[in-house]
């Protein structure tokens, strides 16, 4: 069986999770890696048994390698556009970590080239590939619960620490961490707010398909830390008065990944929307009767994404299809993220 050879640039936390998932995949290999950090490069090489010839201390050599079919870009947000561009020049397929672009101008600068070169290009929202979302899509398309009325979705993870100093609480994050570095694209909106926003636009695409120009941002409230990045934000997306989606993201609170979608005839509740455990469930409520729908995920949940994308490439698909993000979806989400960050 032919397999797709993956190359990974940027060997941080998320790349490690991603690389572990190749053990659950039968149509792809982790073939090459690249990092500017030589210690990290050696550690990855040893752990994942990558051959010397495809371990690079720069990104360009991996991107140029004829032995690599697709580049997974797991670099800080501020570097995504640059290395998407370099990958396109070498006609490499690309999976880029979310958010694909920090600003819409970066996407516009690359859009024509992406369409012209016909490479496979998509954004790494891993949750879209999980079995539970396939079921949510099926329930919505069946109209068993009627039309969507509203939804509420949250992603909170406590990384903004408080330190006690003689009885006083001093809020001082580690500004060397990319999450709190504005130049690297830090902040809760870009790092985790993009998840519930992307789910909201996905629900819109399944239901009313309200155009971007008719989507209104309402009730935006954001809080910032000393480095100037947002550590908390919420807003309501009004989809052309067809339905609304209330979104919250936070670096200040304990983990919360809940999504509730309300319909005319009931609701769906997802308690682990973004990074679920191996055992998870969603709850369908109709006519005050609750149905618990259980799922057993692969041990390495990123494997669904790798398997599906590799299948699409093996089948010579140049335009991603669900569960992958299309360029149109990426463009809408990028515009909305930019509007959210810059909302006055």
N, C-alpha and C positions, 0 to 999 in steps of 0.2 A: 504493500500500500504506500502510495506517495504521501509524503508528509511536508508540511510547510515549515520552513526554517525561520525562526524568530531571532531578532537581535534586540537587545535591551540597552538603552542609553540612560544613564542615571540609575545608580544602584542603592537607592535609599529604602525606607521602610516598605513603601507600597510595591516597589519592584521585587522585594524579597517575597512578599505575599504572592505576587503574580507568578514569580519563578517557581515557587513551591507547587503551583497548580498544574504544572506540566505532567506531574505523576498521575493525574486523573484524565489525561488526554491521549487519544490514540492516533491523531492526525497531525501532530505538530511536535517539533523539537525546539528546545532552547539551545540555539546554535552558537550565538555570539553575544558578547557583553562589552560595554565600554564605560569607563569612569575616569574622572580626573583625579580621584582619590585612589592611590595605588594600593593602600592597605585594604580598602573595600573591594577593589578589583580582585586581589588575590584571595580574599575570603570568599567572594562569590564564585570564583573559578574553582576553588577547592570543593565548596559545598555542592555545586551543581555540575561538577565534572565537565567543565567547558575546556576544549582544547586550546593550547597556547596560541595557536595561529589565529584564533578568533576572539582573543582577549586584548582589548586596546585601551591605551591610556589617553585616547582622544576619541571624540565622537565621529569625526569625518571618516576615519578609516573603516569603522564598522558600517557606516551608511554606504560606503563605496564598495563593500565586499560583494562579489558576485554570488557568494554562497548564502546570502541572506535574502529572504523573500519579503519580509515585513519588519519594520522598525516599530518597537514600542517605546514611546517617548515618556519617560517617567522623571523628567527634570522639573525644577521649579517653574511656576506658571509663567514667569517673565521670559523664559527661554523657549516656550512651546512654538511660537510663530517662527522663530529663527530656524529651528531644526525641522519643523514641518517643511519649510522652504528648501532646506538642503536635501531633505529626503525626496522631495518632488523632483529636484534637478537630476537625481540619480534614479528616478523612476521606481522608487521603492514604495510599496504599500505602507500605510501608516495607521497605527492606533496610538492616539495621544491621550494622556491623562486629562481628566477634566480640571478646570475648564480649558477647552481647546485654545481659546483666545481670551486675552485680558480685555481687549478693546475691539470694536467692530472694524476699525480701520485695518487691523492686521488680517482679518478674514478677507476683507475686500481686496487687499493687495495680492492675496494668493488665490482667490476664487477662480479667476479666469484660467490660471495655470492648472489648478486642480481639475477643472472641467476638461481642459484641453488634453492633459496627459492621461486622463482616464485611469488613474491609480485608485486602488481601494483605500478610502480615507474615512475614518470614523473616530468618535470620541468615546473614552473609556468610562461609561456609566455601567459598571458591572451588574448592578441590580436589575437592569433591563433584561438580562439573559437568564434570570433565575426562574424556576418553575412557577412560583407564586404569581409573578407578573403575567405569565401566559394565562393563568387562570383568571386573574382580574380582567384582563383583556377579553377573555371569553365571556365572562359574566356581563360585562358592559355591552358587548356586541349582541348578546342574546336578548337584551332589553328586559330581562326577567325582573329587574328592580325599577324599571322605568327610566326616565331621564335623570341625569345628574343635576342636583340642585346647588350643592356647594361641597367644598372639601377643606380639610385642615391638615397641614403636614408640618412636621417638626424634625429638625436634626440638631441636637445639642450634645456637645462633648466638652467636659471640663478640662481645658488645658490652660486657662488663664488663672494662675494660682494667686492666692493671698498669703502673705507672710506676716507672722506676728512679730512685732518689735516693741518690747516693753509695754505690752498690752494694747498696742495700736496695730490695726491691720493696714499693711502697705501693699497696694496692688503694683507689682513689678514683674512683668513677664520676662522671659529670656529673649531679648531682642535679636540674638543670633539665630533663633529658630525662624525658619522661613514663614511660619504662620503669622508672625508679628512684624515681618519685614515688608514694608510697603513696596520697595523696589523689586522684590522677588514675587510680588503678587499675593501678599498675605492678606489675612482678614477672613472673618467667618462667612461672608457672602460668597466669595470666590471659592473657598475651600469646602464648605458644606451647604451653604444656602443654594448652590447650584443643583443639589439633589432634589429637594422638594419643588424647586422651580421647574426642573426638567420633567418631573412627574406630572405637574400641573399642565404643562403644554402638551404632554403626551395624552392625558385624559381629554384635553380639548380636541386633539386630532382625531380621537375616536368618537367624539360626540358632535359638538356644534361646529368644529373647525373654524372658529373665529379668526379672522386675519390679524396679523401683528398690529396693523394700524388702528384696530378697534380694541386692543387690549389696554386697559387703563390701570396704572399703579395708584393705589389708594392707601391712606393711613400708614405711611412709612415712618418707622421710628428706628433709629440706629444709635448705638453707643460706641465710643472709641477709646482706645488706650493711648498711652503717652507717645507711642511711635506713629500714631495717626491712622492705624488700621481699625476697622470695625471689629468689635468682639461680641456684639449682639445686634440683631436686626430682625424686625418683622414688618410685614406688609400684607396687603390684600391685592390679589390680581383679579380685576374685574374683566371677565371675558365677554365683552359686548353686551352686558346685562343678561347674558344667558345663564352663567353660573359664576361663582366667585371661589377663589382659593386663598385661604389664609395661611401664610408661611412664616415660620420662625426658625432662625438659626442662631446658635450661641456657643461661644467658647467658655461661658461662665458657669454653666449648669451641668448637672449629672446627665449621663447618656440618656437620650430620648430619641427614638426613631419612629414615632407613631404617625400613621396616616389614617384619617377617617374620611371616607367618601360617602356623602349623603345623597340619596336618590329619592324620587317621588314615592317609592314603595318600600324603602328600607335603607340599609347602609352596609358598607364594607369597612372592617377595621383591620389594619395591618400594624402590629406592634413592633415589628422588626423590618422596617421598610428597606434599609440601605445595606447593612452588613449583618445579616441574620445568622443565627446559630445553625448547626446541622439539622436540628429538629425545630421546625417553626410551624405556625398556622395563621390563617386569616379567619375572621368571623363574618359570616353573612347573616344579616338580620332582616327578615322579611315577615311582615304581619306579626311582629313581636315574637317570632320564633327564630332562635339562634342556631345556625349551622356552623360547626367548627370544621374547617377544611385543613387537613394536616399535610405537611410536606417534609420530605427527607432530602436535604441537599447533599451534594458531594462533600467529602471532607474538606476539599480545597475549592471554595465556591467560585474563585476566579476561573476555574476550569471551563465553566459553561461559556464564558466569553471567548476564551482561546479556541475551544472546539468549534463554536459557531462561526467565528470569523475565518478560521482556517478552512472550514467547509466552503464558505462563500468564495474564498480565493481559489481553492481547488476546482471549484465549478466556474471559474473565470468570471465571477461577478465583479463588475467595476463600480456599480452603484449599490451601496449598502441597502439592505432591506431589514425590516424588523426581525430581531430585536436591536439591530445596530442603528445608530443615529445617522440619518441622512444629512447631507450638507444643508438642506433647507431647515431642518430641525436645529442644527447647530447654529445657523445664522439667527434664527428667531430667539433662541436661548441667549446667545451672546448679546444681542440688542437689549433684551430684557434685563440681563445681569448688569450691563453698562448703565441702563436707566436707573436701576435700583441703587447701585453704588453712588451714582452722581445725583440722586434725587435731592432736590432742594425744596 
